[in-house]
Every structure is written in structure tokens, then in C-alpha cells.
Amino acid sequence: FLARRESVDRAIIVRSKDDRIQIGVLEDAVLVEHYVAKSQEASLIGHVYLGRVQNVLSSMEAAFVDIGRGRNAVLYSGEVDWEAAAESAGEGKQQARRIELALKPGDKVLVQVTKDPVGHKGARLTSQVSLPGRYLVYVPNGSMNGISRKLPDTERARLKKILKEVLPE
């Protein structure tokens, strides 16, 4: 399966005109994928940032994080990676799950956008980062992985074997 796919001559063509961006994927000079997006519809969802905590509001159970996109984005306590927060604080996993104990103004935090900014509200964030690929979803520090069911069983089994070898338990 992979040997056949590797011998294909691939090209990606990008065209930007007025307010529209078009992306075409060619395999052996045949169009196999085509994407069209309007420039104004550029979404931040899925983008990963190293942000800096600006302030923490315990009454809202939220932290406001500067990700360099104008308005501060919001990270609610339900979206905090508590294990990473406990490790960075040098404490055991028995720490109370209050956001003001996990984050302080000035802290750097790795976050991913889950919802675009709307109106006067900033983007919504999570510190539980996931990186989706075409056939695999990687979750750093996660206890599970996801392999696409679109792959044949032999390829799924091969990927599972590779993941066991590469990723720590």
C-alpha cells in the first residue's frame, strides 16, 4: 500500500485571488483534492500557541492568556491539563483543582484554540493539546492514541506496532 503511494508524483498548487484561497492536490497530474476558503473565514481553531497568563479570575474559574492575537484568550479550569500543572508546580497529583493554584500571571502555558473569538470575547483555549494528522491523532502526554479506520487492517496493525515502540507507556 505505502510503496504504491510513494511512487506517485504529488504537487500542491495554491491560488490566492481577491478574498478566496484555493488549494489543489495533484497526483500524477490528476486533481485528487480541492479546497476553497474565503480569506475572511480564517479560523484559529486547532492552532497551538505558547501563551503568557495575563490574569487569573478565581470567581470565573478562568485564566486570560495572551497568545499574540490582540485580545486575550480564555482558558477555563475544565480545560487545564492538571497533571502538567501539578508537575510544573513540583507537587503531587493531590493538588486542589483550583485554577489560581495551577496558573499565576506571567506563567507560560502551551495552549490550543478550541473556539474562535466572537465579538468582544477572545478565543477559547485548552491546555490539552492534540495534533491530528490524516490517519493518526497524537495527544502529547495522553494515555491513548487514535488511528483512522480508513486504513486497511494491515496498516492499522503496523501503525499500532510502531506507536508501541516509539511512544512511552
Secondary structure, DSSP 8 states (H G I E B T S, - for coil): -HHHHHTS-EEEEEEEETTEEEEEEEETTEEEEEEEEEGGG---TT-EEEEEEEEEETTTTEEEEE-SSSS-EEEEGGGS-HHHHHHHHT--TT----HHHH--TT-EEEEEEEE--BTTB--EEESS--EE-SSEEE-TT-S--EE-TTS-HHHHHHHHHHHHHHS--
